């Protein structure tokens, strides 16, 4: 398995897609029930293959990610060859994960306690795995509103 298995809730939301996935392998509902009961290892393997397919689709279409903590905001634009990063560092005790802290940041972008950094980072041989590792570390896929907002301010 390349990524991680989908959660029970994710499988429930993707039930029709999973049924279609089984159908592409000529596995009927009755055969699936039989696999789960009599060949659990094979059923587990099918769940893993489906999970990887879903992750590949999600990661292929992801254009932006962000990871926000109390004093740091990591914003990424996921390009074809590399990712662009904008990092916002808060050098005081403001917690930008709170409404008050974020409001402070919005009102004090040019304050000496706010630092902006930019960088480009090349992918390894497997860019989707790079993206997945970022998710495992706490990044979330976004529409890029924050990246684009700060990109306009910086550039």
HUDA-V792408 format. One record per pair of residues at least 4 apart in sequence whose C-alpha atoms are under 8 Angstrom apart, sorted by sequence separation. I is the first residue (numbers start at 1). J is the second residue. D is the distance in Angstrom with one decimal. If there is no record, write none. Layout:
# HUDA-V792408
i-><I & I>
j-><J & J>
d-><D & D>
This chain:
# HUDA-V792408
i-><6 & 7 & 8 & 9 & 10 & 11 & 14 & 15 & 16 & 17 & 18 & 19 & 20 & 21 & 22 & 23 & 27 & 28 & 29 & 30 & 31 & 32 & 33 & 34 & 35 & 36 & 39 & 40 & 41 & 42 & 43 & 44 & 45 & 46 & 47 & 48 & 49 & 50 & 51 & 52 & 53 & 54 & 55 & 56 & 57 & 58 & 68 & 69 & 78 & 79 & 90 & 96 & 97 & 98 & 99 & 100 & 101 & 102 & 103 & 104 & 105 & 110 & 123 & 126 & 127 & 128 & 129 & 130 & 131 & 132 & 133 & 134 & 135 & 144 & 145 & 146 & 147 & 148 & 149 & 150 & 151 & 6 & 22 & 23 & 27 & 34 & 35 & 68 & 78 & 79 & 95 & 96 & 97 & 109 & 134 & 135 & 22 & 36 & 67 & 68 & 77 & 78 & 95 & 96 & 108 & 124 & 135 & 11 & 35 & 36 & 66 & 67 & 76 & 77 & 94 & 95 & 96 & 123 & 35 & 66 & 67 & 76 & 77 & 96 & 66 & 76 & 96 & 105 & 19 & 65 & 66 & 75 & 76 & 94 & 32 & 64 & 65 & 74 & 75 & 64 & 65 & 74 & 75 & 64 & 65 & 73 & 74 & 63 & 64 & 73 & 74 & 63 & 72 & 73 & 62 & 63 & 72 & 73 & 72 & 71 & 72 & 71 & 71 & 71 & 92 & 71 & 91 & 71 & 90 & 91 & 70 & 71 & 72 & 90 & 91 & 70 & 71 & 89 & 90 & 69 & 70 & 88 & 89 & 69 & 70 & 88 & 89 & 69 & 87 & 88 & 21 & 68 & 87 & 88 & 86 & 87 & 86 & 87 & 18 & 86 & 85 & 86 & 84 & 85 & 84 & 85 & 84 & 85 & 83 & 84 & 82 & 83 & 116 & 82 & 83 & 82 & 83 & 81 & 82 & 5 & 81 & 5 & 4 & 6 & 5 & 1 & 4 & 5 & 1 & 3 & 4 & 3 & 2 & 1 & 3 & 86 & 86 & 86 & 77 & 60 & 59 & 77 & 67 & 68 & 75 & 76 & 56 & 59 & 67 & 75 & 59 & 66 & 67 & 65 & 66 & 65 & 66 & 65 & 66 & 64 & 65 & 63 & 64 & 65 & 62 & 63 & 64 & 65 & 62 & 63 & 64 & 63 & 64 & 3 & 3>
j-><10 & 11 & 12 & 13 & 14 & 15 & 18 & 19 & 20 & 21 & 22 & 23 & 24 & 25 & 26 & 27 & 31 & 32 & 33 & 34 & 35 & 36 & 37 & 38 & 39 & 40 & 43 & 44 & 45 & 46 & 47 & 48 & 49 & 50 & 51 & 52 & 53 & 54 & 55 & 56 & 57 & 58 & 59 & 60 & 61 & 62 & 72 & 73 & 82 & 83 & 94 & 100 & 101 & 102 & 103 & 104 & 105 & 106 & 107 & 108 & 109 & 114 & 127 & 130 & 131 & 132 & 133 & 134 & 135 & 136 & 137 & 138 & 139 & 148 & 149 & 150 & 151 & 152 & 153 & 154 & 155 & 11 & 27 & 28 & 32 & 39 & 40 & 73 & 83 & 84 & 100 & 101 & 102 & 114 & 139 & 140 & 28 & 42 & 73 & 74 & 83 & 84 & 101 & 102 & 114 & 130 & 141 & 18 & 42 & 43 & 73 & 74 & 83 & 84 & 101 & 102 & 103 & 130 & 43 & 74 & 75 & 84 & 85 & 104 & 75 & 85 & 105 & 114 & 29 & 75 & 76 & 85 & 86 & 104 & 43 & 75 & 76 & 85 & 86 & 76 & 77 & 86 & 87 & 77 & 78 & 86 & 87 & 77 & 78 & 87 & 88 & 78 & 87 & 88 & 78 & 79 & 88 & 89 & 89 & 89 & 90 & 90 & 91 & 92 & 113 & 93 & 113 & 94 & 113 & 114 & 94 & 95 & 96 & 114 & 115 & 95 & 96 & 114 & 115 & 95 & 96 & 114 & 115 & 96 & 97 & 115 & 116 & 97 & 115 & 116 & 50 & 97 & 116 & 117 & 116 & 117 & 117 & 118 & 50 & 118 & 118 & 119 & 118 & 119 & 119 & 120 & 120 & 121 & 120 & 121 & 120 & 121 & 154 & 121 & 122 & 122 & 123 & 122 & 123 & 47 & 123 & 48 & 48 & 51 & 51 & 48 & 51 & 52 & 49 & 51 & 52 & 52 & 52 & 52 & 55 & 147 & 150 & 151 & 144 & 128 & 128 & 147 & 138 & 139 & 146 & 147 & 128 & 131 & 139 & 147 & 132 & 139 & 140 & 139 & 140 & 140 & 141 & 141 & 142 & 141 & 142 & 141 & 142 & 143 & 141 & 142 & 143 & 144 & 142 & 143 & 144 & 144 & 147 & 129 & 132>
d-><5.8 & 6.2 & 6.2 & 6.3 & 6.2 & 5.8 & 6.1 & 6.2 & 6.2 & 6.1 & 6.2 & 6.1 & 6.3 & 6.9 & 6.4 & 5.3 & 5.8 & 6.1 & 6.3 & 6.3 & 6.1 & 6.2 & 6.2 & 5.8 & 4.8 & 4.8 & 6.4 & 6.0 & 6.2 & 6.4 & 6.4 & 6.3 & 6.2 & 6.1 & 6.1 & 6.2 & 6.3 & 6.3 & 6.2 & 6.0 & 6.3 & 6.3 & 5.9 & 5.9 & 6.5 & 6.2 & 5.9 & 6.3 & 6.6 & 5.3 & 7.1 & 7.4 & 6.6 & 6.1 & 6.1 & 6.2 & 6.3 & 6.3 & 6.2 & 6.0 & 5.7 & 6.7 & 5.2 & 6.5 & 6.3 & 6.1 & 6.1 & 6.5 & 6.5 & 6.3 & 6.3 & 6.5 & 4.4 & 6.0 & 6.0 & 6.1 & 5.9 & 6.2 & 6.6 & 6.1 & 5.8 & 6.3 & 5.1 & 6.4 & 6.3 & 7.5 & 6.2 & 4.5 & 4.5 & 7.4 & 7.9 & 4.2 & 6.5 & 6.3 & 5.4 & 5.9 & 7.0 & 7.9 & 6.0 & 6.1 & 5.5 & 6.6 & 4.9 & 4.4 & 7.7 & 7.0 & 8.0 & 7.6 & 6.9 & 5.4 & 7.3 & 5.1 & 6.3 & 5.1 & 5.2 & 7.3 & 7.9 & 6.7 & 5.7 & 5.5 & 6.6 & 5.5 & 6.6 & 7.9 & 4.5 & 4.6 & 7.0 & 7.8 & 7.9 & 6.1 & 6.0 & 5.6 & 6.5 & 7.6 & 7.6 & 7.6 & 5.1 & 6.9 & 5.1 & 5.5 & 6.7 & 6.0 & 6.3 & 4.6 & 7.6 & 8.0 & 4.7 & 6.0 & 5.6 & 5.6 & 6.6 & 4.9 & 7.0 & 4.9 & 7.1 & 7.1 & 5.6 & 6.6 & 4.7 & 5.9 & 6.2 & 4.8 & 7.2 & 7.9 & 6.1 & 7.6 & 4.7 & 6.9 & 5.7 & 6.2 & 7.4 & 5.9 & 7.8 & 4.9 & 7.6 & 4.4 & 6.3 & 5.8 & 6.5 & 7.9 & 5.3 & 6.9 & 5.0 & 7.2 & 5.5 & 5.7 & 6.5 & 6.3 & 8.0 & 4.8 & 7.2 & 7.1 & 5.7 & 6.6 & 7.1 & 5.0 & 5.7 & 6.3 & 7.1 & 4.6 & 5.6 & 6.7 & 7.5 & 5.2 & 6.0 & 6.0 & 4.5 & 7.5 & 5.7 & 6.4 & 6.7 & 5.3 & 7.7 & 5.6 & 6.4 & 4.4 & 7.3 & 6.6 & 5.5 & 7.2 & 7.0 & 5.7 & 7.7 & 5.5 & 5.3 & 6.0 & 7.0 & 7.4 & 7.0 & 7.7 & 7.2 & 6.0 & 6.4 & 6.9 & 7.1 & 7.1 & 7.7 & 7.5 & 7.3 & 6.9 & 5.7 & 7.1 & 6.1 & 7.8 & 7.2 & 6.7 & 7.1 & 6.8 & 4.3 & 5.5 & 7.3 & 5.2 & 6.5 & 6.1 & 5.6 & 5.4 & 6.7 & 4.4 & 6.9 & 5.8 & 5.3 & 7.7 & 5.3 & 8.0 & 6.4 & 7.6 & 6.1 & 7.1 & 7.8 & 7.3 & 5.2 & 7.5 & 7.8 & 7.6 & 7.2>
